[in-house]
Amino acid sequence: MRSLERPILIVDDNRESRDVLADVLELRGYEIVATNSGEAALRYFREGGEACLVILDIAMPGMSGIELRDALSCEPETADIPVIVLSATDSQYQLSNVEAYIRKPMDPDELLRVVDRVCGRVP
């Protein structure tokens, strides 16, 4: 079971998507940290940031979600952090340690079921 005291990290270049996702999760009681790029997410972790879960978009400028997942997998401090892919892309990518792939536009109930399971929370 993962600590509920660690935030969920949202990584999405689309501000509206980040805001909607953060609102849904905050209403459920989760603490949120949001970044707009893979590079910013890596910086967050390298500066000592923690997360119980990363919710990741695939198609982002600069570092893609696939590249970020690969980078997180290579670092001992982040390799075990679970990832949910939330993307509008047409196909599911083969990513290691991905808990779920949720297609945009998201179904909030589906997202919350997966997040609650991964973070060890029973609503």
Sine and cosine of phi, psi and omega as CSV:
sin_phi,cos_phi,sin_psi,cos_psi,sin_omega,cos_omega
0.00,0.00,0.68,-0.74,-0.04,-1.00
-1.00,-0.07,0.46,-0.89,-0.02,-1.00
-0.92,0.38,0.71,-0.70,0.07,-1.00
-0.98,0.19,-0.15,0.99,-0.02,-1.00
-0.99,0.15,-0.28,0.96,0.06,-1.00
-1.00,0.06,0.61,-0.79,-0.03,-1.00
-0.97,0.25,0.20,-0.98,0.18,-0.98
-1.00,-0.09,0.75,-0.67,0.04,-1.00
-0.99,-0.13,0.86,-0.52,0.09,-1.00
-0.99,-0.17,0.78,-0.62,0.02,-1.00
-0.83,-0.55,0.96,-0.27,-0.03,-1.00
-0.42,-0.91,0.73,-0.68,-0.01,-1.00
-0.97,0.24,-0.26,0.97,-0.02,-1.00
-1.00,-0.02,0.91,-0.41,-0.07,-1.00
-0.86,0.51,-0.68,0.73,-0.02,-1.00
-0.89,0.46,-0.68,0.74,0.04,-1.00
-0.88,0.47,-0.70,0.71,0.02,-1.00
-0.86,0.50,-0.72,0.70,-0.06,-1.00
-0.91,0.42,-0.70,0.72,0.01,-1.00
-0.90,0.44,-0.72,0.69,0.01,-1.00
-0.88,0.48,-0.71,0.70,0.02,-1.00
-0.87,0.49,-0.68,0.73,0.01,-1.00
-0.87,0.49,-0.72,0.70,0.00,-1.00
-0.86,0.50,-0.72,0.69,-0.05,-1.00
-0.95,0.30,-0.60,0.80,0.03,-1.00
-0.92,0.39,-0.59,0.81,0.07,-1.00
-0.88,0.47,-0.46,0.89,0.03,-1.00
-0.99,0.11,-0.16,0.99,0.05,-1.00
0.98,-0.22,0.13,0.99,0.01,-1.00
-0.99,0.10,0.58,-0.82,0.16,-0.99
-0.99,0.11,0.66,-0.75,-0.09,-1.00
-0.83,-0.56,0.64,-0.77,0.24,-0.97
-0.84,-0.55,0.72,-0.70,-0.04,-1.00
-0.79,-0.61,0.66,-0.75,0.10,-1.00
-0.78,-0.63,0.35,-0.94,-0.06,-1.00
-0.97,-0.24,0.15,0.99,-0.01,-1.00
-0.34,-0.94,0.34,-0.94,0.09,-1.00
-0.89,0.45,-0.62,0.79,0.01,-1.00
-0.88,0.47,-0.68,0.73,0.02,-1.00
-0.91,0.41,-0.59,0.81,0.04,-1.00
-0.90,0.43,-0.70,0.71,0.04,-1.00
-0.88,0.47,-0.67,0.74,0.03,-1.00
-0.87,0.49,-0.67,0.74,0.03,-1.00
-0.82,0.57,-0.76,0.65,-0.01,-1.00
-0.94,0.35,-0.64,0.77,-0.02,-1.00
-0.92,0.38,-0.38,0.93,0.05,-1.00
-1.00,-0.04,0.21,0.98,0.11,-0.99
0.99,-0.16,0.07,1.00,0.02,-1.00
-0.91,0.41,0.47,-0.88,0.01,-1.00
-0.82,-0.58,0.31,-0.95,0.07,-1.00
-0.41,-0.91,0.56,-0.83,0.12,-0.99
-1.00,0.04,-0.25,0.97,-0.09,-1.00
-0.25,-0.97,0.56,-0.83,0.15,-0.99
-0.91,-0.42,0.79,-0.61,0.13,-0.99
-0.96,-0.27,0.86,-0.51,-0.30,-0.95
-0.80,-0.61,0.76,-0.65,0.18,-0.98
-1.00,0.10,0.50,-0.87,0.01,-1.00
-1.00,0.04,-0.79,0.61,-0.11,-0.99
-1.00,0.03,0.99,-0.14,0.05,-1.00
-0.72,-0.70,0.52,-0.85,0.08,-1.00
-0.92,0.38,0.40,-0.92,-0.05,-1.00
0.96,0.28,-0.83,-0.56,0.00,-1.00
-0.97,0.24,0.88,-0.48,0.03,-1.00
-0.96,0.29,0.22,-0.98,0.06,-1.00
-0.88,0.48,-0.58,0.82,0.04,-1.00
-0.89,0.45,-0.71,0.71,0.01,-1.00
-0.91,0.42,-0.62,0.78,0.05,-1.00
-0.90,0.43,-0.71,0.70,0.01,-1.00
-0.86,0.51,-0.67,0.75,0.04,-1.00
-0.88,0.47,-0.68,0.73,-0.01,-1.00
-0.91,0.42,-0.67,0.74,0.02,-1.00
-0.90,0.43,-0.59,0.81,-0.01,-1.00
-0.92,0.40,-0.42,0.91,-0.06,-1.00
-1.00,0.06,-0.22,0.98,-0.04,-1.00
-0.99,-0.16,0.81,-0.59,-0.01,-1.00
-0.83,0.56,-0.57,0.82,-0.05,-1.00
-0.95,0.31,-0.39,0.92,-0.09,-1.00
-0.86,-0.51,-0.10,0.99,-0.11,-0.99
-0.87,0.50,-0.52,0.86,-0.07,-1.00
-0.99,-0.12,0.04,1.00,0.03,-1.00
-0.96,0.27,0.84,-0.55,-0.02,-1.00
-0.93,0.36,0.44,-0.90,-0.04,-1.00
-0.79,-0.61,0.69,-0.73,0.21,-0.98
-0.92,-0.39,0.79,-0.61,0.07,-1.00
-1.00,-0.01,0.80,-0.60,0.05,-1.00
-0.81,-0.58,0.97,-0.23,-0.18,-0.98
-0.54,-0.84,0.43,-0.90,0.07,-1.00
-1.00,-0.04,0.03,1.00,0.00,-1.00
-0.90,0.43,0.47,-0.88,-0.10,-0.99
-0.96,0.26,-0.45,0.89,-0.09,-1.00
-0.85,-0.53,0.44,-0.90,0.07,-1.00
-1.00,0.09,0.76,-0.65,0.00,-1.00
-1.00,0.03,0.48,-0.88,0.06,-1.00
-0.99,0.11,0.99,-0.11,0.00,-1.00
-0.88,-0.47,0.67,-0.74,0.03,-1.00
-0.97,0.25,0.50,-0.87,0.05,-1.00
0.84,0.54,0.59,0.81,0.08,-1.00
-0.99,-0.14,0.84,-0.54,-0.04,-1.00
-0.97,0.26,-0.57,0.82,-0.04,-1.00
-0.30,-0.95,0.38,-0.93,0.11,-0.99
-0.85,-0.53,0.90,-0.43,-0.03,-1.00
-0.89,-0.45,0.79,-0.62,-0.07,-1.00
-1.00,0.09,0.68,-0.73,0.15,-0.99
-0.98,0.18,0.59,-0.81,-0.06,1.00
-0.94,0.33,0.62,-0.78,-0.13,-0.99
-0.99,0.17,0.44,-0.90,0.19,-0.98
-1.00,-0.06,0.93,-0.36,-0.06,-1.00
-0.82,0.57,-0.60,0.80,-0.01,-1.00
-0.91,0.41,-0.67,0.74,0.04,-1.00
-0.88,0.47,-0.73,0.69,0.01,-1.00
-0.85,0.52,-0.75,0.67,-0.03,-1.00
-0.90,0.44,-0.60,0.80,0.06,-1.00
-0.86,0.50,-0.71,0.70,-0.03,-1.00
-0.93,0.36,-0.72,0.70,-0.01,-1.00
-0.88,0.48,-0.71,0.70,0.02,-1.00
-0.86,0.51,-0.67,0.74,0.02,-1.00
-0.90,0.44,-0.74,0.67,-0.06,-1.00
-0.92,0.40,-0.64,0.77,-0.04,-1.00
-1.00,0.04,0.03,1.00,0.10,-1.00
0.97,0.24,0.45,0.89,-0.03,-1.00
-0.94,-0.33,0.66,-0.75,0.12,-0.99
-0.95,-0.32,0.85,-0.52,-0.06,-1.00
-0.92,0.40,0.00,0.00,0.00,0.00
